[in-house]
Amino acid sequence: MTDKPAPSASPSRTQLDALKLERLRGLVQMILPHNAFYAAKLARVPTELPSLDALEDWPFTFKEELVGATAATGVPGNLTWSSDRYVRFHQTSGTRGRPLPVFDTTDDWAWWMACWQSILDRGGVRPGDRVLVASSFGPYAGFWSCFDAVLTRQAMAIPTGGMTTLARLELARTLGATVLVATPSYSLHLAEVACEQKLDLGHLSVRLVIVAGEPGGSIPAVRNRIAEAWGADVLDHAGATEVGPWGVGDLAGSGLDVIEPWFHPEFLSVETGRAAGPGELSELVLTTLGRSGSPVIRYRTGDLVRPRWPACEAIEAGGCPWVRLEGGVVGRTDDMLVVRGVNIFPAAIDEIVRGFPEIVEYRLTVSTRESLDALHLDIEDRLADPGRVAHELQLRLGLRVEVTAVPSGTLPRFEGKARRIVDRRSTTPTDQQPSERQS
């Protein structure tokens, strides 16, 4: 396709593409015809794959398809092998619909571990580190895979399922944890509780915070707050239960790299629906290159990104040849709000509000008032000065936002994925006032 950037001529990029093509061919050969889901999807397309570009003629895979294929039996519809070969059960969070069960074989889980090594490498995690995983350890794969990858690295993995926030902080202190793994929201909540309890995080041993589950790790204002609170480096990471741990940032916070040895990325322009160019807002499409038991091919992730392909000169100078996503995941196709003709992503709100260090927590509600969109922001603000926040929002968004300071501890906290933006336009009566909204 003419609007797709040409691959770099450097040997590193050429070798990477050759490796991906070899792995993709091997995956397809292995799963067909055993995988009934993909045997049916690919029945009308050539599957020889002379190049990676040939993948563009294959059909997309949508989460709704996988959910639908699973609904009748409760068994994932994209399994390659009989169910007795699968040793791990996980499921998606269900924040955007019915949770999707996902099974993995022993070989698939080894593939997860291989992907995670790139993440641990970027953070400098080494044998002897003590890694505290601040999660309830529900059925979502992310924290489980991190935990096992830490063990593979021969570091100490510290589980904290079922513990209170204060108990987790105390455990980090007594065991001398050197690495914290949490969502961006929860890492900030840990810092908030430490402040309330007059626990100086600077006296802990944490030197690295690995964050995932939300875009915050690549949002400068959020990232800086985490780094300052913990006196530590921050490493962003992205993944999905049905896809795998596909992305990793760097300690400079310059975006996310797709872990291309194990994932083939494509980018669909939001504006045209065709292959996106450098820096263009696009939906990320991923194909797994090693997860044969539960593969996804051309999977529409719903994540919105801005890709940049590294220059030949940078690769030849020893730079990473993987495609970089500027600003990480900037939003989701189903998260974008259109308010009075203006496109708003949650990450943009996070960047603005987190730029005020005195704001502990917030919630934005969109409603309809007298047939017009209305924005209302509740903030827990140590300065109790909502006017300065309203001014900044209007300046940067071009929209008037009603801002109210609420008492400390009023707004919800999140251990998992935070949902701070509530769109009530489809359910709110036109005369309902912001103070009447419930979280």
N, C-alpha and C positions, 0 to 999 in steps of 0.2 A: 504494500500500500504506500502511495507516494508521500503521505503525511506522517509516516513513521520514521523517526530518526534512524539513520544508518548506524549499524554497529561499529564500535571502535575498531580500527585496524590494528591495534596493539595486540601482541601475542597473548597477553593476559585475558583480554576480552574474548579473543578468538577461542582460546582454550576453555574459558568458562562456558561459552555457548556450545562448544563441542561436548563438554561434560554434561550439560543439561540435556542436549539432544540424545546422547547415549542413554542417560537415565530415563528420559521420557519414553524412548523406544522400548527399553527394558520393562518399564512399568506397564505399557500397553500390551506388550507381548504376554506378560505374566497374568494380567487380569482378564484378558479376553481368551476364551468365551466364558470363564467361570463367573464373572460379575454380570448378573442378569441386567442390572440397572444400566450399566454402560454398554453392554452388548446391544441393548435396545436403542440407546441414544446414538450410538455410533454406527448403526447398521447401514446407514445411507451415505456415509462419508468414507473416503479412502483413509486407511489407517497406517499406511507405510511411513509417513512423515519423512520426506526427503530433507526438510529443514524445520526449524522452529516456526518460521512464518506460516507453514502449512497448517499449523494449529488454528489459525484464524478462520479456517473454513469449518471448524468443528462447532457443534452447538454449545451454548453456555449451560452451566448448571446453576440452578437457583435453589436457595434454601427452602422455598416453598415446595419444590419438587421432593426434596429429601424428607421434609416433614410429612408430605402426603404419602410417600412410599412407605413411611414408617407407621402411619396411623393405624392401619388394620391389624398389625401383629405386635407392635411395640418393639420390633427388631429393626435396626437401621436398614434402609432399603438399598444402600450402596455397598453392602458387604460382598467381598470376593469369595470368601470361603464359607464352609458350614460353620454354624455358630459355636460349635464345640472347640474351635481353634482360637477363640477370642478369650483373653484373660483379663481385660480391663473394661470397665464400664464408666463412662462419663456422660455428661449432658450439657447442653448450652444453657445459658442463664434464663432464657425465656422472657427477657425484658421487652422483646418485640414480637411476642406471640408464644405459641406452644413450645416448651423446651424440646430440643432435638436430642435423642439418645445417640451416643457415639461409642462404638466398640473398637478396641485395638488388640492386635495379636502381640505376642512377645517380640516379633521382628518390628512391628510398627512402633512399639514403645522404645525399642533400641534406636529407631529413627528419630523419635522425639529427643532422645538423649543426645544424638549427634547434632541435631539442630541447636540444642541448648548450649553446646560447647562454644559456639560462636558468641553467644550472649555472655557467658562467663568469662571468655577471653577478653572481650571488650571492657569488662569491669575489672579485670585483673584479679578475679577470684582464684584463689590457689589453695592447695592442700594446707590444712591447718586453720583456714578461716572458719569463723563461726557464724553461720547464716541463719538469722531468725526470720521465719516465714510468718508474717502477721496475717493469718487467714483463718476462717472457720473451717476450712477444708471440706467444703461441700462437694457436690458432684462435678464441679467445673475442673477441666483438665489443667489449667494454667499453673496453679500453685502446686498441685501434685507433681507435675512434670518438673517444675523447678526444684522441688524437694529431692526427687530422685536424681536429678542432674547434679545437684550439689554432692550427693553421696558418691556419684560416679567420679566427681572431681576430687574425692577423698578429703572433702571438707566436712565440718560438723553441720548437720541439718537440724534445726531446732523447730519443732512443731509447736503451734500455739492455739490449736483448735479448741474452742469452748472457753478460752480465757478472757478475762476482762482486759480493757485497755491498760489499766494500771498494772495488772499482773504481767502483761507482756513487757511493759517498760521495766518492771522489776527484774524479770527474767533476763532481759537484755543487759541490765546492769550486773547481775550476779554472775552470769556466764561470760561476760565480756564479749558480747556479739560484735563482730566487725562488719557485718553486712546485714542490711534490713531489706526485706522484700515485701512490698505492699502496693496498694493502689495509691495514686497521688493524693486522693482525698483522705485516705486513712493515715498516710504518713504525716499529713498536716494535723489530723485529729490527735494522733499520738503526741505530736509536739504541743498541741493545745493542752492536753491533759498533763503533760510534763510541766508546763508552765504553771498550771493551776496548783499542782502539787509541789511547786518549787523544786523540781528536779532539773538540774542543769544538764541538758543533753550534751553539752561540750565536755562533760566529765565521763561520758560513755566512750566506748571504743569504736563506735560505728564510723567507718570511713567511707562507706558506699551505700547508697540507697537505690535499689532496682525497683522501678515502678512500671506498672502495666495495668490494663483494664480500662483506662481512660486516656484522653489525649494530653493530660497535664504535663507529662515528662518532656514534651517538646514545645510547650508553651512557655516562653521566657519568664513571665511573671510568676507562674506556678512553680516552675523549676527553681527559680532563684529563691523563692520562699522556702522550699524544701531544703535546698542546699544551706541556706543561712540558719534555718532552725536546727538542723542536725550537724552543721559544721562538717559536711561530707560531700563527696561527689555524688552526682545523680546520673543514672543510666536509664534511658527509656527503652521499652520493649513492647512489641505488639504481637498478638497471636489470637487464635480462635480455636475453640474446642474441635470444631468440625474441619479445621484446616491445619492447625499446628502452629508452632512458634516461629512466625515468618519474618519478623522484623527486629532490628536492634539499632539503637542509637550509638552515640559516642559520648565521651566525658565532656566534650565541648558543647554539647547540646545543639548540634548543627542539623538535626533532622534524624530520620530513620533510614536505614539501609535495608532493602529486601535481602534476605539470606538466600541469594540466588543459587548456590550449589544445590539447594534442596527445594526451591520454589521457582517456578517460571512466572514472572509477572507480566500482565498486560494492562493497558490503561485506556479506558473509554472516555472520550471527551464528554463532559456534561452538556456542552453546547451542541455538539454535532452527532454524538453517538459513535463516532469513528475513532481510530487510534489517535491518542492525544500527543501533542508535541511537548517539548520541554517547558516546564513551568505551568502547563495548562491544568486547570481544575478538572479532575477526572475520577472515575470510579476504578478502584483497584480490582483486577481480576487475577486469580491465582490458580495455578495447577501444582499439585504436590508431586514431588519427584522421588518417592521412596516409601510412601505409606500405601503399600499395596493392598492391605486388608480392608481399609476404609478410604479409598482414594477420592479426591475431588478434582475434576478436570474442567478448566475454564470456569471456575466458581466465582460468581458475582458476590463479592464480599459486602457491598454496600458502603465500604469505606471511601471517603473522598480524600484525594491526595494531589500533590503537585510534583510530578517526577522530574528528575534531572539525571541525565546520563553523564558519567564522568568523562572529562576530556582525555584524549589519547595521551597528552603530555603528562597529566596527573597520574595516570595508570603506569606509564613508563617510568615515572619517578618513584614508583613503589606504592602508589595510592590504591585504594580498594576499587575493583572494577564493578562492584555491585551498584545497581541503580539506587539513587538517593531520593527520599521523599522530603521535600522542603517543608519544615514545620511539622513533620510527622503526619499523623492522621488529623486532618483539619475539620472533619465532620463526617456525617453519614448522610446517605441519600434520603433517609427517612427522618433525619433530625433537623434538616434545614427549615427554618421558619421564614415565611414571607410575611412581613409586617408593614403595611402601608406601602407595598411595592419594594421594600428593602429586604434583601436576603441576609439572614442572620444565622450564624452557626454558634452552637454552645461554646466552642473554643474561643470565639471572639469575645463573648461575655466574660468568660473565665480570665482572659488576658487583661481585660479592663478592670474588673473588680479585684482580682488578685494583685493588681498594681498598687492597691491601698493596703499597706501592711497592717493597719488597725482593724480591718474587716476580717472577722474570724470565719463567718459562714454567710451564705446568701441563698436566696431562692427567687427566681424570676417567673412571674405568672403573666400569660398572655390571655386576654379575654376580649369580649365584645361589649362596647358601651355606646349606646345610641348609634348602633350600626357601624361603629368605627372600631378598629383594633386599638386596644389599650394595653400598655406595658406597665407592670408594677413590680418593683424590686424591693424585697425585704432583706435587710442586712443586720447582722450583729456587728455593731461598730463601736469600738472602744472610745472613739471620739464623739459618738452620737451626733454626727454632722452629715446628714444625707445629702445636703445641698451640693457639696463638692463632688459627690459621686454622680448625681443627676447631671451636673454640668459636663463632666467628662464623658458620660454616655451620649449626651446630645452632640457633643463636639465630635466624637469618633464614629458614632453610628448614624448621626443625622436624624435621630428620633428623640422625641420627648419621652422620658421614662419617669414615672412617679416613684420616688424612693422613700422608704420608711425604715427608720431604725427600730428594731425590735429588741426585747430583753435578751441578754446572754443566755444561751442554752435553749432558746425557743425553737430554732430550726433543726431539722433532722440531720444526723451524722450518718456517714456511710462507711461500711467496711469494704463492701464490694463496689460495683459500678454506681457512681453517683448519678442521680436524676434531679438536677437542680432547676430545670426549666419545665414548667407545667403549662401546656396549651389547653385552655378551657374554652376555646372559641366555639367548639361544636356542641358544648353542653351548658354554657353559661347564659342565663337570661340576660337580655340587653341592659337591664337596669341593675344588675348585681354589682356591688361595690367590691373593691379589692379586699377590704377588711373581712368580708364574708367568706373568702376562699379558704378551703381546707386543704392541707397537704396530704 
